[in-house]
């Protein structure tokens, strides 16, 4: 799969709903019911961050058992993370930034990849490599909506998924920008809700998120 084909796959994922669920799973037993609740609410793209020992097993479980879920791996920091995510069954990969090692791993892999950028220079460097779709991180702390609005004029070909500090209340401000395809949202799976197995509450939050740009 060439770069443009992989970018089209990323775009398909990002356009599934206004929000990509960004989840941290501490206990693999929570993975499937959490993903089912998100999908039932209309949020199919689920980024499982590789921040816990349960992350890779959670990706495997969701990929195998949750119909309709498009599970990806987030917080890719090394080429080894990239390879492990692909083996676990992730359908896309996301990183908070981009390093030469990660970009090399992405070039050698069929896994669609959304690299992170926080400045105009980082965005331009990724665009030179063919990445017209990028994660803007940490969104609320790296210039916010004002920065992305400013970047839209000189860099109109770049589409973003802002992530970091975005809430249900602020998401519409981001989604109104012409260069934003969707936002990354961790509010859909707050730790207390997951630990308490509050799947109905998570489904309700997902349904509200899916309707943000209906």
Secondary structure, DSSP 8 states (H G I E B T S, - for coil): --HHHHHHHHHHHHTSSSEEEEE--SSGGGHHHHHHHHHHTT--EEEEETTSTTHHHHHHHHHHH-TT-EEEEE---SHHHHHHHHHHT-SEEE-SS--HHHHHHHHT-SSEEE-EE-SHHHHHHHHHTT--EEEETTGGGTTHHHHHHHHHHHTTT-EEEEESS--HHHHHHHHTSTTEEEEEESGGG-HHHHHTT-HHHHHHHHHHHHTTT-
